[in-house]
Amino acid sequence: MTLGTPTEVPAEQVHAKSIIVIHPGSLNLRIGRASDLNPLTTLHAIARRRLPGGIQYRDSFLPERVDPNLIQELEEARLAVSHTLQSCLQSDGRRRYATPPQQIAAFNRRSQPELVNNSGGEWIKPEGDVVIGNDILRLDPKQDFNIHFPYKRGDLNVHSGSGGSLTAVMADLEAIWSYILETNFQISKKDLKFHKAVLIVPDVYNRTYLRELMYLVISKIGFGHCFLVQDHVAATFGSGLSYACVIDVGDQKTSVSCVEDGICHQNTRVRLDYGGGDITQIFFWLLQKCAFPYKECRDKNKLDTMLLRKLKEDFCHVNLDICGSQEKSFVLKQPDMPVYHFTIQVGDECIIAPLSLFSPELFAITGTKLIHTQKISTGDPEDPHDEIYLRDIRKKGMKESLDTANADLLNDTYLDNQQNNPNEDDIVVDAMDPVVPTSIREFVTNPGQILGLDQAVLQSIDRCPNEEIKRKMYGCILVVGGGMKFSGIGTWLQNRISLQIPYLYRAEQLDIVTNPRDMDPSMVAWKGACIMSCLETAHELWINAEEWEKFGVRILRERAPFTW
């Protein structure tokens, strides 16, 4: 293999240095060489200068909030969680106590910010028409730039607004990834053909989007080789586990599925439209209810959204031993503004926000939530030998062999069956075909309700093919992603599942893994993809530019490490 690198460097090291692992998310992009200890993490967004008189469009930095005053259930859900916490015990057996929100609000109303500095710096002055990554945070909002996040809710952000077509989203991804490769990794476009790319894709995927992403990585950006890996499979590799029920909580989505020996069971996959960003919005609402002293804070202000995320990460927890009001402080530093130091009090708000994962009625604050499961292919014009074609061929072959064996008997039986059950032919063939299930069991929620995290885990495991796999999954639940990094939440999840686990599996040791190998949970999938790409067996997965040019999407059926 020609990599254009010195021969004296060990082959494995050369190989790892020439592989770029890309993990795109709704908020952040994680990208780096397979030989790197940690990926580069940057805002996964692009700002483009508006044409004079052009349409203004800005994707929000937090999931957009519905007016909380319009949602009666929101306050009821908050009270329900609050009452649950009051009935809990501390680790020494004493009952928990809570400081009334009115008392906390009285302190916060009296709290005055201290001036630290007269200026928090300046906005950047962009030279060109495009700004990428973290620099967008320092871009003056008065500048005439449109801001686009190519991913939303864990998948491509295709919408009807300006810059929302699939072509526009792909152009944004090409600009962001190419810029970072050249600026941060010093890889010029002409040298990309000597590099390989591993792209981490969602466990619940859209085949059209994956095809477009392959075209982007190989044909547009210009990598020499590429393969795709599902995020949950990569997470198990990164954790050193051969099987797990994987929970991945990102900024805007939560996904659950069961992975065994590098295969993500199709029926167990579910993606929910809530994540860390939604928890941030709930926390902001709870802070406002107890007179948050930074009154000018707005969820439309990008720097305020990043401050709120930091406050959530610093303040929120699920430690039942922390009772009553706690005094906290933070610094407000933004360009063209004085720098202030705030002192505030917080109480059980810090626990209620993370527990919204188990009381999902609170997520109504960011609107309706959809449940996404893996759909069977409905056909692809570029893939004539898809599963529909293969299924029809099997039917035809079966009929012909039966015809040859006994034409008269077949005709009589077939006619009788068609009169009694016109779909009998399909049922017989499907029963012989393990690839296409006769029915996909949907994830169940009560009408008008949102599926909570514990319910998603229980229903995902229940969809495993047999009892032995279900037992294994209850014995190993892996939590990854950057949206659920709250101390003590693993124990809460364990207790919630223990109370609802089917009697058959009660004897199993329920193990929740929240910090695999003492790694940052948001980097586990990226690390797993690095490990996978350097394995000897990975050479069977790589798709090179010539193969993709010749066979297109059909080669994914043979090479993709998941059922296409």
C-alpha positions in Angstrom: 0.0 0.0 0.0 1.5 3.4 -1.0 1.0 5.9 1.7 3.7 8.4 0.8 5.4 8.0 4.3 8.9 7.1 5.3 9.7 3.4 5.4 11.6 3.4 8.7 8.4 4.2 10.7 6.6 1.0 12.0 3.9 -0.1 9.7 1.1 -0.1 12.4 2.0 3.5 13.3 2.0 4.6 9.6 -1.4 2.9 9.2 -3.0 4.5 12.2 -1.6 8.0 11.3 -3.1 7.7 7.8 -6.7 7.0 9.2 -9.0 9.8 10.0 -11.9 9.0 12.3 -14.9 11.3 12.0 -17.8 11.3 14.5 -20.3 14.0 13.6 -22.9 15.2 16.2 -25.7 17.7 16.5 -23.6 20.1 18.5 -20.0 18.9 18.3 -17.8 17.3 15.7 -15.1 14.9 17.0 -12.4 14.2 14.5 -8.8 12.9 14.7 -6.2 10.4 13.5 -6.6 6.8 14.7 -3.2 7.2 16.4 -4.3 10.2 18.5 -5.1 9.9 22.2 -8.1 12.2 21.9 -10.1 13.7 19.0 -10.3 17.4 18.2 -13.7 18.5 19.5 -15.2 21.6 17.8 -18.6 23.2 17.2 -20.2 21.3 14.3 -21.5 24.4 12.5 -20.8 26.8 9.6 -21.6 30.5 9.3 -22.1 31.8 5.7 -22.3 35.5 4.9 -25.7 36.5 3.7 -26.1 38.0 0.2 -27.5 41.6 0.3 -31.3 41.2 0.7 -30.9 37.5 1.3 -33.1 35.4 3.7 -31.9 35.4 7.3 -31.6 31.9 8.8 -29.9 30.8 12.0 -30.1 27.3 13.5 -30.6 27.5 17.3 -27.8 26.5 19.6 -30.3 24.8 22.0 -33.5 22.9 21.1 -36.1 25.6 20.7 -38.4 26.1 23.7 -42.1 26.2 23.8 -43.6 28.8 26.1 -43.7 26.9 29.5 -46.8 28.9 30.6 -48.7 27.1 27.8 -47.9 23.6 29.2 -49.9 22.7 32.2 -48.3 19.3 32.5 -44.9 20.8 32.9 -45.5 22.1 36.5 -47.3 18.9 37.4 -44.3 16.8 36.2 -41.9 19.1 38.2 -43.9 18.6 41.3 -44.1 14.8 40.8 -40.3 14.6 40.6 -40.0 16.9 43.6 -42.3 14.8 45.7 -40.4 11.6 44.7 -37.2 13.2 45.9 -38.8 14.2 49.2 -39.8 10.6 49.8 -36.2 9.3 49.2 -33.7 8.5 51.9 -30.1 9.7 52.2 -27.3 7.1 52.3 -27.3 7.1 56.2 -31.1 6.3 56.2 -32.3 9.8 57.1 -35.1 11.4 55.1 -34.2 14.0 52.5 -35.2 17.6 53.0 -35.6 20.4 50.5 -35.4 24.2 50.8 -38.6 25.8 49.5 -38.1 27.5 46.1 -39.5 30.7 47.5 -36.7 30.9 50.0 -34.1 30.3 47.3 -35.7 32.9 45.0 -35.6 35.4 47.9 -31.8 35.0 48.1 -31.3 35.2 44.3 -33.4 38.4 44.1 -31.1 40.0 46.7 -27.9 38.7 45.0 -26.0 41.5 43.1 -23.3 40.7 40.5 -19.8 41.9 41.2 -17.9 43.7 38.4 -14.6 41.8 37.6 -13.5 43.6 34.4 -14.7 46.4 32.2 -14.5 44.3 29.0 -14.9 40.6 28.1 -12.9 41.0 24.9 -13.9 41.7 21.3 -15.8 39.9 18.6 -13.7 38.4 15.8 -13.6 40.2 12.5 -14.0 37.6 9.8 -12.0 38.1 6.6 -13.9 35.8 4.3 -17.5 34.8 3.8 -17.4 31.6 5.8 -16.7 31.0 9.5 -16.4 27.4 10.8 -16.4 25.7 14.2 -15.7 27.4 17.6 -15.0 30.8 15.9 -18.7 31.1 15.3 -19.2 31.6 19.0 -17.0 34.8 18.8 -18.8 36.1 15.7 -20.8 39.3 16.3 -24.5 38.5 16.1 -25.0 41.9 14.3 -22.9 40.6 11.4 -25.0 39.4 8.4 -24.2 35.7 8.7 -26.5 32.7 8.5 -25.6 29.8 10.8 -26.2 26.2 9.9 -25.8 23.0 11.9 -25.6 20.1 9.4 -26.9 17.6 12.0 -30.0 17.9 14.2 -31.5 15.4 16.6 -28.8 12.9 15.7 -29.3 12.8 11.9 -28.8 15.1 8.9 -30.6 18.5 9.4 -32.7 18.4 6.2 -35.5 21.0 6.4 -37.6 23.3 4.2 -35.8 26.5 5.2 -32.9 28.3 3.7 -29.9 25.9 3.3 -32.0 22.9 4.3 -31.9 20.8 1.2 -29.8 17.6 1.2 -27.4 19.1 -1.3 -26.9 22.2 0.9 -26.3 20.1 4.0 -23.7 18.0 2.1 -22.0 21.2 0.9 -21.8 22.4 4.5 -20.3 19.1 5.7 -17.8 19.2 2.9 -16.8 22.7 3.8 -16.5 22.0 7.6 -14.6 18.7 7.3 -12.3 19.8 4.5 -11.4 23.1 6.4 -10.6 21.2 9.6 -8.5 18.6 7.8 -6.5 21.3 6.2 -6.3 23.7 9.1 -6.0 21.4 12.1 -4.4 18.3 10.6 -2.4 20.0 7.8 -3.7 17.5 5.2 -4.0 19.1 1.8 -6.8 18.0 -0.6 -4.3 16.4 -3.0 -2.9 14.2 -0.2 -6.3 12.9 1.0 -6.1 10.1 -1.5 -3.3 8.6 0.7 -5.6 8.7 3.7 -8.5 6.6 4.9 -11.6 7.7 6.6 -13.8 6.0 9.2 -17.2 7.6 9.4 -19.4 6.9 12.5 -23.1 6.8 11.6 -26.2 6.5 13.7 -27.5 3.1 14.8 -30.9 4.1 13.4 -29.8 5.1 9.9 -31.4 6.5 6.7 -30.0 4.6 3.7 -30.2 7.6 1.4 -28.2 9.7 3.8 -25.5 7.0 4.2 -25.2 6.8 0.4 -24.7 10.6 0.2 -22.2 10.6 3.0 -20.1 7.9 1.2 -20.2 10.0 -2.0 -19.1 13.0 0.1 -16.2 11.3 1.8 -14.8 9.5 -1.2 -15.9 11.5 -4.3 -16.2 15.1 -3.0 -13.6 15.3 -0.1 -11.3 12.8 -1.8 -10.3 10.1 0.7 -8.7 7.0 -0.8 -10.7 4.6 1.3 -13.6 4.7 3.7 -15.9 2.5 5.8 -18.9 3.2 7.9 -19.5 2.0 11.5 -22.5 2.4 13.7 -22.0 4.5 16.8 -23.2 1.8 19.3 -21.0 -0.8 17.8 -18.0 1.6 18.0 -19.0 2.3 21.6 -18.7 -1.4 22.6 -15.2 -1.5 20.9 -14.2 1.6 22.8 -15.3 0.1 26.1 -13.7 -3.2 25.5 -17.0 -5.0 25.7 -18.2 -7.9 23.5 -21.8 -7.2 24.2 -23.9 -4.5 25.8 -27.3 -2.7 25.8 -25.9 0.7 24.7 -27.4 4.0 25.8 -26.0 7.0 23.9 -27.2 10.4 25.2 -26.1 13.2 22.9 -27.0 16.9 22.9 -30.2 16.4 20.9 -31.0 12.7 20.9 -30.9 9.6 23.0 -30.5 6.2 21.3 -30.7 2.7 22.7 -29.9 -0.6 21.1 -28.4 -4.1 21.9 -25.0 -4.9 20.5 -23.5 -8.4 20.5 -20.2 -9.4 18.8 -20.1 -6.3 16.7 -23.7 -6.6 15.5 -26.4 -4.1 16.5 -29.7 -6.1 16.6 -32.0 -4.3 14.2 -35.3 -4.7 16.2 -33.7 -3.3 19.4 -32.8 0.1 17.9 -34.6 3.2 19.0 -33.8 6.9 18.8 -35.6 9.5 20.9 -35.8 13.2 20.2 -34.3 14.5 23.4 -30.8 14.9 24.9 -28.5 17.1 26.9 -29.7 20.3 25.2 -33.2 19.6 26.3 -32.0 19.0 29.8 -30.3 22.4 29.6 -33.6 24.0 28.6 -35.4 22.4 31.6 -32.6 23.5 33.9 -32.8 27.1 32.6 -36.6 27.0 33.2 -36.1 25.8 36.8 -33.4 28.5 37.4 -35.8 31.2 36.1 -38.5 29.9 38.5 -36.1 30.6 41.5 -35.2 34.1 40.3 -32.0 33.5 38.3 -30.1 36.7 38.9 -28.7 36.9 35.3 -32.0 38.3 34.1 -30.8 39.1 30.6 -30.0 35.4 29.9 -31.7 34.3 26.6 -31.8 30.9 24.9 -31.5 32.7 21.6 -28.1 34.2 22.5 -25.4 31.6 21.5 -23.0 32.6 24.3 -25.8 32.4 26.9 -26.6 28.8 25.6 -23.0 27.8 26.1 -23.0 29.3 29.6 -26.2 27.4 30.5 -24.7 24.2 29.3 -21.7 24.8 31.5 -23.9 25.6 34.5 -25.8 22.4 33.9 -22.6 20.3 33.7 -21.1 22.0 36.8 -24.2 22.2 39.1 -26.4 19.2 38.1 -26.1 15.8 39.8 -28.2 12.9 41.2 -26.6 12.7 44.6 -29.5 12.3 47.2 -27.1 13.1 50.1 -27.0 16.8 48.9 -30.1 18.4 50.4 -31.3 21.9 50.9 -29.9 25.0 49.2 -26.4 25.2 47.9 -24.5 28.4 47.1 -22.8 28.4 43.7 -21.1 31.0 41.6 -20.2 31.7 38.0 -18.5 34.3 35.8 -20.3 36.0 32.9 -17.8 36.9 30.2 -18.9 37.9 26.8 -17.4 40.3 24.1 -18.3 44.0 24.3 -19.7 43.5 27.8 -18.4 44.0 31.4 -17.3 40.8 33.1 -19.5 39.9 36.1 -19.2 37.4 39.0 -22.6 36.0 40.1 -23.5 34.2 43.3 -26.7 32.2 43.4 -28.5 29.6 45.4 -29.8 26.4 43.9 -31.7 23.5 45.5 -33.3 20.3 44.1 -33.5 22.0 40.6 -30.0 20.5 40.1 -31.4 16.9 40.5 -34.8 17.5 38.8 -33.2 18.5 35.5 -31.2 15.3 35.0 -34.2 13.2 36.2 -36.2 14.4 33.2 -34.7 11.4 31.4 -37.0 9.3 33.6 -39.9 11.8 33.8 -39.9 12.7 30.1 -43.1 14.8 30.5 -40.7 17.6 31.3 -39.3 17.4 27.8 -42.6 18.9 26.6 -40.7 22.2 27.1 -39.0 21.7 23.8 -42.1 20.5 21.9 -43.3 17.1 20.6 -40.9 14.2 20.5 -40.8 11.4 17.9 -39.6 7.8 18.3 -37.4 6.6 15.4 -36.8 2.9 14.7 -35.0 1.1 11.9 -37.2 0.8 8.9 -37.0 -2.0 6.3 -35.7 -0.8 2.9 -38.4 0.3 0.5 -36.1 0.0 -2.5 -33.2 2.0 -4.0 -32.9 2.7 -7.7 -29.1 2.5 -7.5 -29.3 -1.0 -5.8 -31.3 -3.3 -8.0 -30.3 -6.3 -5.9 -31.7 -5.0 -2.7 -33.7 -7.1 -0.2 -37.0 -6.6 -2.0 -35.4 -8.1 -5.2 -33.8 -11.0 -3.2 -37.1 -11.7 -1.5 -38.9 -11.9 -4.8 -36.2 -14.2 -6.3 -36.6 -16.5 -3.3 -40.3 -16.6 -3.8 -39.9 -17.3 -7.5 -37.3 -20.1 -6.9 -39.5 -21.7 -4.3 -42.5 -21.7 -6.6 -40.5 -23.2 -9.5 -39.1 -26.0 -7.4 -42.5 -26.9 -6.1 -43.9 -26.8 -9.6 -41.3 -29.2 -10.8 -41.9 -31.6 -7.8 -45.7 -31.8 -8.2 -47.4 -29.2 -10.4 -51.0 -30.5 -9.9 -50.7 -30.8 -6.1 -49.2 -27.4 -5.9 -51.9 -25.8 -8.0 -54.7 -27.4 -6.0 -53.1 -26.4 -2.6 -52.2 -22.9 -3.8 -55.7 -22.2 -5.1 -57.2 -23.4 -1.8 -54.8 -21.4 0.2 -55.4 -18.3 -1.8 -59.1 -18.6 -1.3 -58.8 -19.1 2.5 -55.8 -16.8 3.0 -54.7 -14.6 0.1 -51.5 -13.7 1.9 -50.5 -17.3 2.8 -47.8 -17.3 0.1 -46.1 -14.3 1.6 -46.3 -15.8 5.1 -44.6 -19.1 4.0 -41.8 -17.3 2.2 -41.2 -14.8 5.0 -41.0 -17.6 7.6 -38.1 -19.0 5.6 -36.4 -15.6 5.3 -34.6 -14.5 8.4 -33.4 -11.2 6.8 -36.9 -9.6 6.4 -39.0 -9.9 9.5 -42.7 -10.3 9.0 -43.4 -7.4 11.4 -41.4 -4.8 13.2 -42.6 -4.4 16.8 -43.0 -0.7 17.5 -41.8 0.8 20.8 -44.9 1.4 22.9 -45.9 4.6 24.7 -49.2 5.7 26.2 -51.1 8.1 24.0 -49.6 11.5 24.1 -46.7 10.4 26.2 -42.9 10.5 25.6 -40.8 7.3 26.1 -38.6 7.6 29.2 -35.0 6.3 29.2 -35.7 3.3 31.5 -38.7 2.3 29.4 -36.6 2.5 26.2 -34.0 0.2 27.7 -36.6 -2.4 28.9 -38.3 -2.4 25.5 -35.1 -2.6 23.6 -33.9 -5.6 25.6 -37.3 -7.2 25.2 -36.9 -7.1 21.4 -33.7 -9.3 21.5 -34.0 -12.5 19.5 -33.8 -15.0 22.5 -33.7 -15.3 26.3 -30.0 -15.9 26.5 -29.2 -12.5 24.8 -31.8 -10.7 26.9 -30.1 -12.1 30.0 -26.7 -10.9 28.8 -28.0 -7.4 28.0 -29.5 -7.0 31.5 -26.0 -7.9 32.8 -24.3 -5.1 30.9 -25.8 -1.7 30.2 -23.3 0.8 28.8 -23.9 4.6 29.0 -22.0 6.8 26.6 -22.3 10.3 25.0 -21.9 13.7 26.4 -25.5 14.4 27.5 -25.8 12.2 30.6 -22.6 13.1 32.6 -24.2 13.6 35.9 -22.7 12.0 39.1 -25.1 9.4 40.6 -27.3 9.0 37.5 -26.1 5.4 36.9 -27.3 4.3 40.3 -30.7 5.9 39.7 -31.0 4.2 36.3 -30.0 0.9 37.9 -32.7 1.3 40.6 -35.4 2.2 38.0 -34.6 -0.8 35.8 -34.3 -3.2 38.8 -37.9 -2.3 39.9 -39.2 -3.1 36.4 -37.0 -6.0 35.2 -39.0 -9.1 34.2 -39.1 -11.8 36.9 -37.2 -14.2 34.7 -34.1 -12.1 34.8 -34.2 -10.9 38.4 -31.3 -13.2 39.4 -29.0 -11.5 37.0 -26.4 -9.0 38.2 -27.5 -5.7 36.7 -24.3 -3.8 35.8 -24.4 -0.2 34.5 -21.1 1.0 33.0 -20.9 4.8 33.0 -17.2 5.5 32.7 -15.7 2.7 30.6 -11.9 2.6 31.0 -12.1 5.9 32.9 -12.7 7.6 29.6 -14.8 10.7 28.8 -18.1 9.0 27.7 -18.5 11.5 24.8 -15.3 10.1 23.2 -15.9 6.3 23.7 -17.5 5.8 20.2 -14.7 7.8 18.5 -12.1 5.7 20.4 -13.8 2.5 19.4 -13.8 3.4 15.7 -10.0 4.1 16.0 -9.5 0.6 17.5 -11.7 -1.1 14.9 -9.9 0.7 12.0 -6.5 -0.7 13.1 -7.6 -4.3 13.5 -6.3 -6.9 11.0 -9.8 -7.9 10.1 -10.7 -4.3 9.1 -9.0 -4.6 5.7 -12.1 -6.5 4.6 -14.3 -3.4 5.3 -12.4 -0.7 3.4 -14.1 0.6 0.3 -11.7 2.3 -2.1 -12.5 5.1 -4.5 -12.4 2.9 -7.6 -14.8 0.4 -6.1 -17.2 3.1 -5.0 -17.1 4.7 -8.5 -17.8 1.3 -10.1 -20.4 -0.3 -7.8 -21.8 2.6 -5.8 -24.3 1.8 -3.0 -24.4 -1.9 -3.9 -20.9 -2.5 -2.4 -22.3 -1.4 1.1 -24.4 -4.6 1.0 -21.1 -6.7 0.9 -18.7 -4.5 2.9 -20.7 -2.5 5.5 -20.2 -4.1 9.0 -24.0 -4.0 9.5 -27.0 -5.4 7.7 -27.7 -3.1 4.8 
